[in-house]
């Protein structure tokens, strides 16, 4: 039985001496290496995976929380290989550094499904498939909103860029979309790019420190909701207004329920959706492979964005995460 009480914080890994002792042959055994529990999005992602890959649905799930350390993910994957799992599901901390351990899994004949962030490897046969969000398109949606909200005759548009974990696909692509837009608009400038690591505490810390010497900015481009929550606290402490009627407009990514509530209140101007509910998607992929089918290599999730003008209470109430 999975250790649900400690799942989101410490993880739960089970070790056995032989496959006959540890598994029911009727179940598909899956080892899942999760980034950690750094954000509301991540907790919802874990809950979705655990809910879909449960015993009642035909699975035996071995879960490991990497606590934001890539070396922990290497260890988890090697443990899964030793435990002779049927599939490995990997939510990678960063894109690079996966060739060796994924080759070990391939040599052992264990298919790897990558979720959320991507991996950058020369040999794409090292993993079976990937499912997640189009982070670049998310960034482009945010940029389009800025272009509509701040016309070309705006004198200047000063942007504070709050980045997620360096090297993560979401950080790379959301940053790329913004940087490309700034290069196209002569009146746009990035006042600073701060490393918030996708956590509320770090988001608060770096924005608080920036505001001690800042000359001001017009837009906060925050690459996830939890960093946004921390940044909002720092802005409040500095006496800077934000949101629909404030001096600073806020763009936030993920669109978890708390962020949508703040958008409805007019405190966040734009919420760009990043859907974390990948569990059922992974379940469908595994069932397709088990049936001998060949699903497409990359599966992108369709997503939208929300503004103060378009969001409703019903949308907030219906949010699952």
N, C-alpha and C positions, 0 to 999 in steps of 0.2 A: 504494500500500500504506500502510495506516495506521501512524503512528509509535508502535507499542505500547510501546516502551521508555521513551518520555517521556510517555505518555498521561496517567497519573494525576497527574503533578506539573505539567508545563508546558503540556500540551495540544499539539495538532498541527492546524494549519489549512493547507489547500492552496489556492493561488490560480491561476487560469487565465485566458486571454484570451477564450476562446469556449467555448460548450458542446460544439461538435463536437470540440474538441481534448481536452476534459477527461473526458468521460463515455462510457461504453458505453451505448448506448440501451436495451440489455436490462436495465439495472440501474435501480432506484429510488434516486434521490439524496437523501440525508437529511442535513441540517445539525443537529447536536446541540450546544446550549449547556448545559454542565454548571456547577453552582454552583462546584465546586472539588474539593478532595481533603482536606477538613477532618476526616473521620471514617472509621471502619471501614465504617459504613453507606454513605457516599458512594462509597467505593472499590468496594464490592460492587455498588452501583447502576450505576456506570460500566462495570464488567466485564460486567454483565448486558446493558446496552445494546449494548456493542461485540460481545458474543458473538451477540446476536440479529440485529443489523443488519450482518452480514458479507456479503462478496461471494458466498459459497457459498449464501446464503439469498436472493440477488437484490437486494442493496443495495450502494450506494457511500456510505460514511459519512464525513462531514466533522465532526470532533470539535473542540470548543473548550472549554478549561478557563478559567472566568472568575476563578478565584482569589479567590472571595468578593467580587467587585466588580461591582456592577450595571452600571456604565458599560462594563465589558468585555463584558457580555452584549448591551448595545445594539449595540456595535461588531460582535460576532459575528453577530447577526441581520442587520445591514445588509450584512455581507460575504456571508452566505448568500444574501440577496436578489440581490446583484450577481452571484453565481455561478449564479443561476437553478436552485437546488435544487428538487426536487419537493415535499419536506416539510421543515418546521422543527420540531424537538422542543426544547422549552424546559423546563428545570428551574429555575424562578425563585428568585432569592435572597430576594426579599421579594414581598409581594402587590401592592404599589402601584407606579405609575410606568410602566405598560406600554402605555398607550393609543396613544401616537404611533408607537412602533416596530412594534406589532402591526398598526396601521392601514396602515403601509407594506407589511407582508407581505401583508395582505389586498388592497391595491391592486395588488400584483404578482401576485396570483392564487396565492399559496403558502399552503397550509393549515398551520396551527400546531397541534401537539399538545402540551399542557402535561402534565408529569409531576411527581409528588411534591407539592410545594407548589403552591398555587393562585395565580391572578391575580385582582385585584379591578378590573374594568372595567365601565363602564356598559353597553357594547355587547358582549354575550357572543358575538356572531357574529365577533368579532375572532380567536377561536380555535376550532378545529374540535371538540376534545374534551379531556378531562382524565382522567388515570388516576392513582390514588394511594391513600393511606390515609385513613381517617376518624379524624383526629387528636383530635377531640372525644370520640369513642367510646373511643379509647385512654385519654384522661384519665379518663373515667367509669369504666373498668375499674379504674384505679388507685385512684380514690376509693372504689369499692365495696369493694375489698380493705381499705382503711383503716377503713371503717365496720364491716366484719366483724371486723377485728383489734383495733380499739380501740372498745369499746362506749360507749354514751352516759354511763355512770357513771364513765368515765375522767375524772380530775380535770381535766387539761389535756392537750392534744396540740399540741406546739410543732413547727412544720414549717419546715424550711429549704428554700426554693424556688430551685433552680438552673435558670435559664432559658436557652433556646437563642438563636439569632440573632434580635434584635428585628425584628418585622414578618414573619417567616416563618410560614407557616400552622401548622406544627407547634408553634411557640412560642405563637402566639395561642390555638390551640384547647386545647392541653394546659394552658396557664395558665388559660384560662377555666373549664375543668372543675374545677380546684383552687379557684379563687377563688369559684366558685358554691358549692362544698361547704363552704368555710370560712364563708361567709355563712349557711349553714343550720345550722351546729353552733356553739353558743355557746362550747363548750369548746375549739374549734380556733382556732389562731392561726398566721399566717405571721410567723415571726421576722424574716425578711429575704428579699427576692427579688434574687438575684445574677445578673449577666449573664455567663454562661459561654461564649456564642458557639458552642456545639456543638463545642468543642475540648477535648482533654484538658489542654493547657497552661493554658488560661484557667480551666477548672474547678478545677484545682489552685490556681491563683493566688488566685482570689476566695474560695474556701473557706478557704485558709490565712490570708488576711488577716482574714476574718470571725472565725475562731476566736481571734484575738489579743485580741478584746474581747467575745466571745460569752458569754452566760450559759447556753448550752446549748440543745439541741433534741432532739426525739424521733424525727423522721422526716426523711430527706433525700428530697425529690421532685425527681429529676434528669431533665431532659427529653431527654437522650440518654446512651448508654453511655459514650462517650469522656469526657464531663464527669464521669460517675460514677467512672471509673477515676482521674481526677485528684483528685476529692474524697476518694476512699478513701485515696489517698496522703497527703493533707493530714490526714485523721483519724488515720491511723497515726502520723504525725509528732507530732501533738498528744496522743497516748496515749489516744485515745477509741475504745472498742470499738464494733463495728458488726456487723450481720448477725443471724443467727438467735439467737445467744446474747449479743448485744451491747447496748449502751445506745442505739444509734441504729439504727433500721430503715431500709433503703434500698429505694427504688423507682426503677427505671431503665427508660428507654424505648429501644426498637430490638430488643433481644434478639439481638445478634450472638453468635457462637459463644463468644467470650471471656467475655461477660457470663453466658451460660448455664452455662459452667464454674464461674464464681464463685457462681452461684445454687445449683448442685449442691453446692458446697463449703459453702454456708450463709452466704456473705459478702454476697450480695445477696438480699433477701427476696422481691422481686417484679420480674420482667422482663416488660414489656409489649411485645408484638411489633409491629414496624413492618417490613413486608416490602419489601426494596429491589429485588426481582427483576422490574423493570418491562419489561425488554427484550422478552421474549416477548409481553407484553401490547401493547406498542407495535407489534410486528410484526403481531399479529392485527388491530389497528386499521387499519394501513396497507393490509394485504391486503384488508380489508373495503371500504375506500374505493376501492381500485383496482378492485375487482369491482363497484363501483357501489352498494354497500349503504350504509345509514345507521345506523351504530352509535349507541348512546345517548351523550348528551353527557358524562355523568359515570360513571366506572367505579371503584367502591370495592373495595379488596382486603379479603378476610376475614382477621381476625387473632385471636390468642388471647394469653393471658398464662401465665406460668410462676411457680411458687413453689418454695421449698425442699422442700415436701412432695409436689409433683406431678411435678417434673422427674426424668428418668432419664438414665443414661449413654447409652442408645440415642438419646434425643432430641438430646443434645449431639453425638454422633458423626454424626448424620444431617444436621446443620446445614450448609447450603451456603455460608454467609457468616459 
